[in-house]
Amino acid sequence: MSYLNLDKAKTEKTVKELNVLLADLHLYYQKLRNFHWNIVGKHFFDLHMKFEEMYDDAKLKVDEVAERILTLRYQPVSNYSDYLKSSNLKESASELKDTEMVKALLKDHGAIIKQMRAVVEKADAAGDEGTIDMIGAYIADLEKTSWMLDAWSMSATDTHSKL
């Protein structure tokens, strides 16, 4: 790891948080697949497509986080049983209403953003700009997606009362 010019002890703390984020992203990805497959009702077309867009994005981020861990010369956690133990997220039922699905995703977004910030904090302490840049972009993406899902879930009266 000498070519990275990073302190191994500090980098290890970053990797620990990255592995938790990797677990979060795996559970999030699977939840999105679950919701994509099981969405019904009048919002089927909108949410079916949105969930697919979101799980495609999550799939890319899973790979990028794992590769960042490898770049830092550690091994990413790769067993689903380990993901279930270390993730901040929980699995969801398949029989949720569309609004319940969106509410569950927004809750997960809060947990994932919190974990991403933990990664950034450790990476900052380690002087790891590569991880900071990658995760910072992820935070901005997820905040925007959260805003859009939140806007979708508002009724017209909710919107007017907030203006």
C-alpha positions in Angstrom: 0.0 0.0 0.0 3.0 2.3 0.0 2.0 3.7 -3.4 -1.1 5.1 -1.8 0.9 6.9 0.9 -1.7 6.1 3.6 -1.3 4.9 7.2 -2.4 1.3 7.4 -3.9 1.6 10.9 -6.0 4.6 9.9 -7.0 3.0 6.6 -8.2 -0.1 8.5 -10.8 2.1 10.3 -12.0 3.4 6.9 -12.3 -0.1 5.5 -14.3 -1.3 8.5 -16.9 1.5 7.8 -16.7 0.7 4.0 -17.6 -2.9 4.8 -20.6 -1.9 6.8 -21.6 0.4 3.8 -21.1 -2.5 1.5 -23.5 -4.6 3.6 -26.0 -1.7 3.6 -25.8 -1.4 -0.1 -26.4 -5.1 -0.7 -29.5 -5.2 1.5 -30.7 -2.0 -0.1 -30.1 -3.5 -3.6 -32.1 -6.6 -2.7 -34.9 -4.5 -1.2 -35.2 -2.5 -4.4 -35.4 -5.8 -6.4 -38.1 -7.0 -4.0 -40.1 -3.8 -4.5 -39.5 -3.7 -8.2 -40.9 -7.3 -8.5 -43.8 -6.8 -6.1 -45.1 -3.3 -6.8 -48.8 -3.2 -7.7 -51.5 -0.5 -8.0 -52.0 2.7 -9.9 -48.3 3.7 -9.4 -47.0 0.5 -10.8 -45.4 1.9 -14.0 -43.7 4.9 -12.3 -42.3 3.0 -9.3 -41.5 -0.2 -11.3 -39.2 1.9 -13.5 -37.9 4.0 -10.7 -37.0 1.0 -8.6 -35.1 -0.5 -11.5 -33.2 2.7 -12.0 -32.3 2.7 -8.3 -31.2 -0.9 -8.1 -29.0 -0.5 -11.2 -27.3 2.4 -9.5 -27.0 0.4 -6.2 -25.5 -2.5 -8.1 -22.8 -0.2 -9.5 -22.1 1.3 -6.1 -21.7 -2.2 -4.5 -19.0 -3.0 -7.0 -17.3 0.4 -6.6 -17.2 0.1 -2.8 -15.8 -3.4 -2.9 -13.2 -2.3 -5.4 -12.3 0.7 -3.2 -11.7 -1.8 -0.3 -9.5 -3.8 -2.6 -7.6 -0.7 -3.7 -6.9 0.0 0.0 -5.4 -3.5 0.1 -8.1 -5.2 2.2 -10.7 -7.8 1.4 -14.4 -6.8 1.1 -17.0 -8.8 3.1 -18.7 -11.0 0.6 -21.1 -13.3 2.3 -24.8 -12.5 2.6 -24.9 -13.9 6.2 -22.2 -11.3 7.1 -24.1 -8.5 5.4 -27.2 -9.4 7.5 -25.2 -9.2 10.7 -23.4 -5.9 10.0 -25.9 -3.9 8.0 -27.8 -1.0 9.4 -30.8 -2.0 7.3 -33.4 -4.7 7.7 -35.2 -6.7 5.1 -38.7 -5.8 4.1 -41.8 -7.7 3.4 -42.9 -8.1 -0.2 -46.6 -7.2 0.3 -46.2 -3.5 1.1 -48.3 -0.8 -0.5 -46.5 1.6 -2.8 -46.4 4.4 -0.2 -45.0 2.0 2.4 -42.3 0.9 0.0 -41.2 4.5 -0.6 -41.4 5.2 3.2 -39.2 2.2 3.8 -36.6 3.3 1.2 -36.5 6.8 2.7 -35.8 5.3 6.1 -33.0 3.3 4.6 -31.6 6.3 2.8 -31.2 8.0 6.2 -29.3 5.1 7.5 -27.1 4.8 4.4 -26.3 8.5 4.4 -25.4 8.3 8.1 -23.1 5.3 7.3 -21.6 7.2 4.3 -20.8 10.1 6.6 -19.1 7.7 9.0 -16.9 6.5 6.1 -16.0 10.0 5.2 -15.1 10.8 8.8 -12.7 7.9 9.0 -11.3 8.5 5.5 -10.7 12.2 6.4 -8.8 11.1 9.5 -6.7 8.9 7.3 -6.1 11.5 4.6 -7.9 9.2 2.1 -9.1 11.7 -0.5 -10.0 8.9 -3.0 -12.6 7.4 -0.6 -13.8 10.9 0.4 -14.5 11.9 -3.2 -16.2 8.7 -4.1 -18.5 8.6 -1.0 -19.2 12.4 -1.2 -20.6 11.9 -4.7 -22.7 9.0 -3.4 -24.2 11.2 -0.6 -25.2 13.9 -3.1 -26.9 11.3 -5.3 -28.8 9.7 -2.5 -29.9 13.0 -1.1 -31.3 13.9 -4.5 -33.1 10.6 -4.9 -34.5 11.0 -1.3 -35.8 14.4 -2.2 -37.5 13.0 -5.3 -39.1 10.1 -3.4 -40.2 12.4 -0.6 -41.8 14.8 -3.2 -43.6 11.8 -4.8 -45.0 10.8 -1.5 -46.5 14.2 -0.7 -50.1 15.0 -1.4 -51.0 18.4 -2.9 -52.1 19.6 0.5 -48.7 18.7 2.0 -47.0 20.7 -0.7 -49.1 23.8 -0.2 -48.7 23.7 3.6 -44.9 23.7 3.3 -44.7 26.7 1.0 
